[in-house]
Amino acid sequence: MPAVTPMELRRLLAENVRELAKEAGVSLNKLADMAAISRPTMHFLVSSRSSVGVDTIAKVADALGQPPARLLADRRAVLGSRAPKRRRSG
């Protein structure tokens, strides 16, 4: 399994939080309030330009009703591994 860089983890975290908030029907500002974190911290998290602490990840995950690991998961890799294989024609 290839190593994941900190930059890649920040990108995954940002993408997953944005997507999960959208699925839950809450704005990022509302999610910040639900997670009891500041709006600037939420902005840093979803911009993936700076790192956030484990406590912040846990608070956001709890507000979304998700395990913290879910926020760092590569959804494309998970979905790709479950996708049916295409058969070649001919």
MMTF fields as JSON, N, C-alpha, C and O atoms, coordinates in Angstrom:
{
  "mmtfVersion": "1.0.0",
  "mmtfProducer": "UNKNOWN",
  "numBonds": 359,
  "numAtoms": 360,
  "numGroups": 90,
  "numChains": 1,
  "numModels": 1,
  "chainsPerModel": [1],
  "groupsPerChain": [90],
  "chainIdList": ["A"],
  "bondAtomList": [4, 2, 8, 6, 12, 10, 16, 14, 20, 18, 24, 22, 28, 26, 32, 30, 36, 34, 40, 38, 44, 42, 48, 46, 52, 50, 56, 54, 60, 58, 64, 62, 68, 66, 72, 70, 76, 74, 80, 78, 84, 82, 88, 86, 92, 90, 96, 94, 100, 98, 104, 102, 108, 106, 112, 110, 116, 114, 120, 118, 124, 122, 128, 126, 132, 130, 136, 134, 140, 138, 144, 142, 148, 146, 152, 150, 156, 154, 160, 158, 164, 162, 168, 166, 172, 170, 176, 174, 180, 178, 184, 182, 188, 186, 192, 190, 196, 194, 200, 198, 204, 202, 208, 206, 212, 210, 216, 214, 220, 218, 224, 222, 228, 226, 232, 230, 236, 234, 240, 238, 244, 242, 248, 246, 252, 250, 256, 254, 260, 258, 264, 262, 268, 266, 272, 270, 276, 274, 280, 278, 284, 282, 288, 286, 292, 290, 296, 294, 300, 298, 304, 302, 308, 306, 312, 310, 316, 314, 320, 318, 324, 322, 328, 326, 332, 330, 336, 334, 340, 338, 344, 342, 348, 346, 352, 350, 356, 354],
  "bondOrderList": [1, 1, 1, 1, 1, 1, 1, 1, 1, 1, 1, 1, 1, 1, 1, 1, 1, 1, 1, 1, 1, 1, 1, 1, 1, 1, 1, 1, 1, 1, 1, 1, 1, 1, 1, 1, 1, 1, 1, 1, 1, 1, 1, 1, 1, 1, 1, 1, 1, 1, 1, 1, 1, 1, 1, 1, 1, 1, 1, 1, 1, 1, 1, 1, 1, 1, 1, 1, 1, 1, 1, 1, 1, 1, 1, 1, 1, 1, 1, 1, 1, 1, 1, 1, 1, 1, 1, 1, 1],
  "groupList": [{"groupName": "MET", "atomNameList": ["N", "CA", "C", "O"], "elementList": ["N", "C", "C", "O"], "formalChargeList": [0, 0, 0, 0], "bondAtomList": [1, 0, 2, 1, 3, 2], "bondOrderList": [1, 1, 2], "singleLetterCode": "M", "chemCompType": "L-PEPTIDE LINKING"}, {"groupName": "PRO", "atomNameList": ["N", "CA", "C", "O"], "elementList": ["N", "C", "C", "O"], "formalChargeList": [0, 0, 0, 0], "bondAtomList": [1, 0, 2, 1, 3, 2], "bondOrderList": [1, 1, 2], "singleLetterCode": "P", "chemCompType": "L-PEPTIDE LINKING"}, {"groupName": "ALA", "atomNameList": ["N", "CA", "C", "O"], "elementList": ["N", "C", "C", "O"], "formalChargeList": [0, 0, 0, 0], "bondAtomList": [1, 0, 2, 1, 3, 2], "bondOrderList": [1, 1, 2], "singleLetterCode": "A", "chemCompType": "L-PEPTIDE LINKING"}, {"groupName": "VAL", "atomNameList": ["N", "CA", "C", "O"], "elementList": ["N", "C", "C", "O"], "formalChargeList": [0, 0, 0, 0], "bondAtomList": [1, 0, 2, 1, 3, 2], "bondOrderList": [1, 1, 2], "singleLetterCode": "V", "chemCompType": "L-PEPTIDE LINKING"}, {"groupName": "THR", "atomNameList": ["N", "CA", "C", "O"], "elementList": ["N", "C", "C", "O"], "formalChargeList": [0, 0, 0, 0], "bondAtomList": [1, 0, 2, 1, 3, 2], "bondOrderList": [1, 1, 2], "singleLetterCode": "T", "chemCompType": "L-PEPTIDE LINKING"}, {"groupName": "GLU", "atomNameList": ["N", "CA", "C", "O"], "elementList": ["N", "C", "C", "O"], "formalChargeList": [0, 0, 0, 0], "bondAtomList": [1, 0, 2, 1, 3, 2], "bondOrderList": [1, 1, 2], "singleLetterCode": "E", "chemCompType": "L-PEPTIDE LINKING"}, {"groupName": "LEU", "atomNameList": ["N", "CA", "C", "O"], "elementList": ["N", "C", "C", "O"], "formalChargeList": [0, 0, 0, 0], "bondAtomList": [1, 0, 2, 1, 3, 2], "bondOrderList": [1, 1, 2], "singleLetterCode": "L", "chemCompType": "L-PEPTIDE LINKING"}, {"groupName": "ARG", "atomNameList": ["N", "CA", "C", "O"], "elementList": ["N", "C", "C", "O"], "formalChargeList": [0, 0, 0, 0], "bondAtomList": [1, 0, 2, 1, 3, 2], "bondOrderList": [1, 1, 2], "singleLetterCode": "R", "chemCompType": "L-PEPTIDE LINKING"}, {"groupName": "ASN", "atomNameList": ["N", "CA", "C", "O"], "elementList": ["N", "C", "C", "O"], "formalChargeList": [0, 0, 0, 0], "bondAtomList": [1, 0, 2, 1, 3, 2], "bondOrderList": [1, 1, 2], "singleLetterCode": "N", "chemCompType": "L-PEPTIDE LINKING"}, {"groupName": "LYS", "atomNameList": ["N", "CA", "C", "O"], "elementList": ["N", "C", "C", "O"], "formalChargeList": [0, 0, 0, 0], "bondAtomList": [1, 0, 2, 1, 3, 2], "bondOrderList": [1, 1, 2], "singleLetterCode": "K", "chemCompType": "L-PEPTIDE LINKING"}, {"groupName": "GLY", "atomNameList": ["N", "CA", "C", "O"], "elementList": ["N", "C", "C", "O"], "formalChargeList": [0, 0, 0, 0], "bondAtomList": [1, 0, 2, 1, 3, 2], "bondOrderList": [1, 1, 2], "singleLetterCode": "G", "chemCompType": "PEPTIDE LINKING"}, {"groupName": "SER", "atomNameList": ["N", "CA", "C", "O"], "elementList": ["N", "C", "C", "O"], "formalChargeList": [0, 0, 0, 0], "bondAtomList": [1, 0, 2, 1, 3, 2], "bondOrderList": [1, 1, 2], "singleLetterCode": "S", "chemCompType": "L-PEPTIDE LINKING"}, {"groupName": "ASP", "atomNameList": ["N", "CA", "C", "O"], "elementList": ["N", "C", "C", "O"], "formalChargeList": [0, 0, 0, 0], "bondAtomList": [1, 0, 2, 1, 3, 2], "bondOrderList": [1, 1, 2], "singleLetterCode": "D", "chemCompType": "L-PEPTIDE LINKING"}, {"groupName": "ILE", "atomNameList": ["N", "CA", "C", "O"], "elementList": ["N", "C", "C", "O"], "formalChargeList": [0, 0, 0, 0], "bondAtomList": [1, 0, 2, 1, 3, 2], "bondOrderList": [1, 1, 2], "singleLetterCode": "I", "chemCompType": "L-PEPTIDE LINKING"}, {"groupName": "HIS", "atomNameList": ["N", "CA", "C", "O"], "elementList": ["N", "C", "C", "O"], "formalChargeList": [0, 0, 0, 0], "bondAtomList": [1, 0, 2, 1, 3, 2], "bondOrderList": [1, 1, 2], "singleLetterCode": "H", "chemCompType": "L-PEPTIDE LINKING"}, {"groupName": "PHE", "atomNameList": ["N", "CA", "C", "O"], "elementList": ["N", "C", "C", "O"], "formalChargeList": [0, 0, 0, 0], "bondAtomList": [1, 0, 2, 1, 3, 2], "bondOrderList": [1, 1, 2], "singleLetterCode": "F", "chemCompType": "L-PEPTIDE LINKING"}, {"groupName": "GLN", "atomNameList": ["N", "CA", "C", "O"], "elementList": ["N", "C", "C", "O"], "formalChargeList": [0, 0, 0, 0], "bondAtomList": [1, 0, 2, 1, 3, 2], "bondOrderList": [1, 1, 2], "singleLetterCode": "Q", "chemCompType": "L-PEPTIDE LINKING"}],
  "groupTypeList": [0, 1, 2, 3, 4, 1, 0, 5, 6, 7, 7, 6, 6, 2, 5, 8, 3, 7, 5, 6, 2, 9, 5, 2, 10, 3, 11, 6, 8, 9, 6, 2, 12, 0, 2, 2, 13, 11, 7, 1, 4, 0, 14, 15, 6, 3, 11, 11, 7, 11, 11, 3, 10, 3, 12, 4, 13, 2, 9, 3, 2, 12, 2, 6, 10, 16, 1, 1, 2, 7, 6, 6, 2, 12, 7, 7, 2, 3, 6, 10, 11, 7, 2, 1, 9, 7, 7, 7, 11, 10],
  "groupIdList": [1, 2, 3, 4, 5, 6, 7, 8, 9, 10, 11, 12, 13, 14, 15, 16, 17, 18, 19, 20, 21, 22, 23, 24, 25, 26, 27, 28, 29, 30, 31, 32, 33, 34, 35, 36, 37, 38, 39, 40, 41, 42, 43, 44, 45, 46, 47, 48, 49, 50, 51, 52, 53, 54, 55, 56, 57, 58, 59, 60, 61, 62, 63, 64, 65, 66, 67, 68, 69, 70, 71, 72, 73, 74, 75, 76, 77, 78, 79, 80, 81, 82, 83, 84, 85, 86, 87, 88, 89, 90],
  "secStructList": [7, 7, 7, 7, 7, 2, 2, 2, 2, 2, 2, 2, 2, 2, 2, 2, 2, 2, 2, 2, 2, 2, 2, 2, 6, 7, 7, 2, 2, 2, 2, 2, 2, 2, 2, 6, 7, 7, 2, 2, 2, 2, 2, 2, 2, 2, 2, 6, 1, 1, 7, 7, 7, 2, 2, 2, 2, 2, 2, 2, 2, 2, 2, 2, 6, 7, 7, 2, 2, 2, 2, 2, 7, 7, 2, 2, 2, 2, 2, 2, 2, 2, 1, 7, 7, 7, 7, 7, 7, 7],
  "xCoordList": [0.848, 0.0, 0.898, 1.77, 0.7, 1.555, 1.292, 0.174, 2.344, 2.215, 1.348, 1.382, 0.587, -0.257, 0.428, 0.811, 0.578, 1.242, 0.295, -0.924, 0.851, -0.012, -0.883, -2.033, -0.348, -1.131, -2.332, -3.429, -2.125, -3.215, -4.265, -5.462, -3.831, -4.787, -5.614, -6.818, -4.974, -5.727, -6.743, -7.863, -6.368, -7.293, -8.467, -9.615, -8.192, -9.262, -10.191, -11.411, -9.633, -10.438, -11.353, -12.547, -10.791, -11.585, -12.71, -13.856, -12.391, -13.408, -14.51, -15.694, -14.114, -15.102, -16.006, -17.213, -15.441, -16.271, -17.259, -18.438, -16.794, -17.712, -18.833, -20.004, -18.47, -19.458, -20.437, -21.642, -19.933, -20.809, -21.734, -22.886, -21.237, -22.092, -23.202, -24.358, -22.844, -23.84, -24.89, -26.087, -24.443, -25.368, -26.287, -27.45, -25.755, -26.547, -27.449, -28.314, -27.232, -28.063, -27.721, -28.585, -26.461, -26.051, -24.935, -24.085, -24.957, -23.887, -22.63, -22.693, -21.519, -20.273, -20.297, -19.739, -20.938, -21.063, -21.91, -21.574, -23.002, -23.858, -23.094, -23.198, -22.335, -21.535, -20.508, -20.289, -19.884, -18.933, -19.632, -19.092, -20.832, -21.594, -21.934, -21.795, -22.378, -22.734, -21.532, -21.675, -20.348, -19.127, -18.448, -17.452, -18.984, -18.404, -16.965, -16.084, -16.751, -15.463, -15.729, -16.856, -14.694, -14.877, -15.057, -14.619, -15.7, -15.868, -14.527, -14.342, -13.58, -12.258, -11.58, -10.906, -11.763, -11.187, -11.825, -11.133, -13.148, -13.825, -13.295, -13.092, -13.076, -12.536, -11.157, -10.875, -10.299, -8.971, -9.101, -8.369, -10.037, -10.224, -10.647, -10.062, -11.648, -12.165, -11.338, -11.547, -10.406, -9.528, -8.309, -7.604, -8.058, -6.927, -5.573, -4.585, -5.517, -4.244, -3.45, -2.239, -4.116, -3.391, -3.974, -5.102, -3.196, -3.65, -4.528, -4.425, -5.378, -6.207, -5.903, -5.414, -6.193, -5.885, -6.874, -7.965, -6.463, -7.302, -8.588, -9.644, -8.517, -9.72, -10.743, -11.939, -10.283, -11.177, -11.809, -13.009, -11.01, -11.535, -12.602, -13.646, -12.343, -13.308, -14.607, -15.691, -14.513, -15.714, -16.552, -17.777, -15.891, -16.604, -17.237, -18.387, -16.494, -17.037, -18.269, -19.274, -18.192, -19.327, -20.534, -21.659, -20.306, -21.406, -22.055, -23.25, -21.268, -21.783, -22.32, -22.889, -22.138, -22.589, -21.754, -22.262, -20.481, -19.578, -18.382, -18.021, -17.761, -16.511, -15.403, -15.419, -14.456, -13.396, -12.645, -12.255, -12.446, -11.73, -12.448, -11.81, -13.755, -14.553, -14.173, -14.242, -13.773, -13.402, -12.072, -11.778, -11.27, -9.962, -9.916, -8.876, -11.036, -11.08, -11.074, -11.664, -10.405, -10.413, -11.619, -11.582, -12.688, -13.946, -13.78, -14.41, -12.953, -12.761, -12.127, -12.492, -11.189, -10.539, -11.53, -11.55, -12.35, -13.342, -14.379, -14.7, -14.905, -15.914, -15.328, -15.986, -14.1, -13.455, -13.251, -13.332, -12.984, -12.753, -14.044, -14.007, -15.191, -16.47, -17.121, -18.113, -16.567, -17.18, -17.068, -16.034, -18.134, -18.06, -17.047, -16.897, -16.359, -15.382, -16.082, -17.066, -15.558, -16.137, -15.595, -14.417, -16.456, -16.035, -15.679, -16.353, -14.637, -14.249, -15.149, -15.491, -15.517, -16.315, -15.367, -14.33, -15.753, -15.04, -14.006, -13.336],
  "yCoordList": [-1.171, 0.0, 1.239, 1.363, 2.149, 3.326, 4.271, 4.36, 4.971, 5.933, 7.105, 7.51, 7.631, 8.79, 9.996, 9.965, 11.039, 12.24, 13.064, 12.947, 13.895, 14.781, 15.677, 15.951, 16.131, 16.97, 16.201, 16.751, 14.937, 14.099, 13.866, 13.892, 13.639, 13.46, 14.72, 14.635, 15.896, 17.147, 17.3, 17.754, 16.926, 17.005, 16.058, 16.442, 14.824, 13.852, 14.335, 14.229, 14.856, 15.366, 16.485, 16.494, 17.421, 18.552, 18.072, 18.496, 17.195, 16.684, 15.93, 16.123, 15.075, 14.261, 15.118, 14.882, 16.104, 16.964, 17.742, 17.836, 18.3, 19.04, 18.129, 18.507, 16.93, 15.999, 15.511, 15.459, 15.154, 14.661, 15.757, 15.488, 16.981, 18.102, 18.301, 18.525, 18.218, 18.365, 17.257, 17.525, 16.015, 14.887, 15.059, 14.655, 15.661, 15.875, 17.101, 17.33, 17.886, 19.074, 20.222, 21.036, 20.298, 21.388, 22.195, 21.655, 23.489, 24.354, 24.121, 23.559, 24.551, 24.412, 25.275, 24.886, 26.438, 27.276, 26.581, 26.608, 25.962, 25.217, 24.029, 23.742, 23.345, 22.211, 22.672, 21.987, 23.815, 24.355, 24.567, 24.22, 25.136, 25.347, 24.012, 23.868, 23.038, 21.723, 21.026, 20.313, 21.238, 20.594, 21.403, 20.962, 22.576, 23.463, 23.848, 23.856, 24.166, 24.689, 26.048, 26.351, 26.845, 28.163, 28.051, 27.087, 29.046, 29.07, 29.19, 28.549, 29.988, 29.998, 28.62, 28.253, 27.861, 26.508, 25.635, 24.87, 25.746, 24.986, 25.396, 24.552, 26.685, 27.168, 26.558, 26.112, 26.534, 25.927, 24.451, 23.947, 23.762, 22.337, 22.078, 21.224, 22.799, 22.511, 23.152, 22.846, 24.033, 24.597, 23.712, 23.853, 22.805, 21.862, 22.553, 21.935, 23.827, 24.549, 24.41, 24.628, 24.05, 23.851, 22.646, 22.23, 22.1, 20.903, 21.29, 22.391, 20.375, 20.535, 19.367, 18.326, 19.546, 18.522, 17.37, 17.44, 16.328, 15.138, 15.478, 14.931, 16.363, 16.753, 17.382, 17.112, 18.212, 18.859, 17.829, 17.883, 16.897, 15.837, 15.038, 14.716, 14.719, 13.955, 14.736, 14.157, 16.034, 16.854, 16.928, 16.819, 17.112, 17.208, 15.864, 15.808, 14.789, 13.451, 13.189, 12.673, 13.543, 13.341, 14.16, 13.662, 15.401, 16.253, 15.677, 15.866, 14.976, 14.36, 12.947, 12.337, 12.43, 11.071, 10.019, 8.965, 10.307, 9.416, 9.071, 9.858, 7.915, 7.641, 8.544, 8.855, 8.963, 9.837, 9.279, 10.037, 7.978, 7.383, 7.635, 7.708, 7.768, 8.025, 9.355, 9.503, 10.318, 11.625, 11.595, 12.485, 10.569, 10.461, 9.391, 9.172, 8.731, 7.636, 8.164, 9.203, 7.436, 7.765, 7.087, 5.893, 7.842, 7.294, 6.69, 5.68, 7.284, 6.761, 5.384, 4.512, 5.181, 3.872, 2.826, 1.697, 3.21, 2.277, 1.961, 0.794, 2.99, 2.766, 2.018, 1.157, 2.346, 1.693, 0.21, -0.586, -0.164, -1.578, -2.378, -3.599, -1.707, -2.396, -2.338, -3.02, -1.531, -1.372, -2.673, -3.338, -3.044, -4.272, -4.107, -3.029, -5.198, -5.164, -5.196, -5.909, -4.415, -4.386, -5.543, -5.89, -6.11, -7.187, -6.595, -5.698, -7.098, -6.666, -7.328, -8.506, -6.537, -7.137, -7.599, -6.99, -8.662, -9.104, -10.035, -10.477],
  "zCoordList": [0.0, 0.0, 0.0, 0.86, -0.94, -1.009, 0.165, 0.672, 0.584, 1.675, 1.227, 0.066, 2.149, 1.876, 2.498, 3.667, 1.73, 2.215, 3.089, 2.964, 3.969, 4.758, 3.876, 4.218, 2.756, 1.851, 1.308, 1.198, 0.972, 0.467, 1.553, 1.268, 2.793, 3.889, 4.114, 4.355, 4.038, 4.19, 3.066, 3.302, 1.846, 0.714, 0.907, 0.685, 1.319, 1.567, 2.665, 2.538, 3.73, 4.835, 4.35, 4.648, 3.607, 3.099, 2.189, 2.34, 1.25, 0.32, 1.053, 0.778, 1.984, 2.699, 3.578, 3.638, 4.253, 5.106, 4.247, 4.591, 3.138, 2.26, 1.757, 1.786, 1.296, 0.745, 1.807, 1.561, 2.979, 4.043, 4.565, 4.906, 4.628, 5.041, 4.016, 4.375, 2.743, 1.68, 1.778, 1.679, 1.971, 2.101, 3.311, 3.28, 4.376, 5.589, 5.478, 6.323, 4.421, 4.22, 5.15, 5.474, 5.588, 6.472, 5.819, 5.111, 6.071, 5.573, 6.414, 7.508, 5.896, 6.647, 7.909, 8.934, 7.842, 9.04, 10.095, 11.279, 9.676, 10.607, 11.179, 12.372, 10.347, 10.81, 11.844, 12.843, 11.618, 12.597, 13.937, 14.988, 13.896, 15.134, 15.798, 17.013, 15.004, 15.54, 16.176, 17.169, 15.598, 16.084, 17.189, 17.762, 17.484, 18.503, 18.161, 19.02, 16.876, 16.444, 15.79, 15.398, 15.683, 15.087, 13.577, 12.95, 13.021, 11.566, 10.848, 9.814, 11.356, 10.713, 10.719, 9.757, 11.807, 11.844, 10.774, 10.102, 10.609, 9.565, 8.195, 7.322, 8.014, 6.737, 6.482, 5.37, 7.504, 7.341, 6.978, 6.127, 7.627, 7.38, 5.934, 5.268, 5.441, 4.101, 2.987, 1.814, 3.335, 2.306, 2.096, 1.097, 3.025, 3.028, 2.953, 2.557, 3.328, 3.293, 4.578, 4.586, 5.662, 6.912, 7.628, 7.362, 8.531, 9.237, 10.423, 10.963, 10.808, 11.998, 12.926, 12.488, 14.197, 15.182, 15.205, 14.639, 15.867, 16.012, 16.756, 16.438, 17.732, 18.467, 17.529, 17.642, 16.61, 15.651, 14.732, 14.465, 14.25, 13.378, 14.124, 13.557, 15.388, 16.184, 16.38, 16.303, 16.631, 16.823, 15.55, 15.6, 14.416, 13.141, 12.803, 12.367, 13.002, 12.736, 13.597, 13.107, 14.875, 15.776, 15.309, 15.312, 14.912, 14.437, 13.183, 12.955, 12.372, 11.147, 11.379, 10.473, 12.595, 12.887, 12.181, 11.797, 12.013, 11.292, 12.171, 13.045, 11.962, 12.666, 12.103, 10.911, 12.926, 12.435, 11.22, 10.332, 11.18, 10.046, 8.725, 7.675, 8.772, 7.563, 6.916, 5.695, 7.74, 7.209, 6.468, 5.67, 6.736, 6.088, 5.008, 4.387, 4.785, 3.819, 2.391, 2.093, 1.524, 0.097, -0.513, -0.812, -0.7, -1.208, -2.594, -2.906, -3.418, -4.774, -4.737, -5.525, -3.838, -3.739, -3.242, -3.731, -2.269, -1.734, -2.797, -3.027, -3.444, -4.472, -5.662, -6.247, -6.015, -7.151, -6.924, -7.859, -5.675, -5.395, -5.44, -5.592, -5.31, -5.35, -6.716, -6.971, -7.583, -8.911, -9.683, -9.635, -10.402, -11.194, -12.316, -12.89, -12.613, -13.687, -15.029, -15.223, -15.942, -17.292, -18.105, -18.028, -18.858, -19.762, -21.104, -21.611, -21.653, -22.988, -24.014, -23.913, -24.998, -26.071, -27.179, -27.441, -27.793, -28.973, -28.724, -29.656]
}
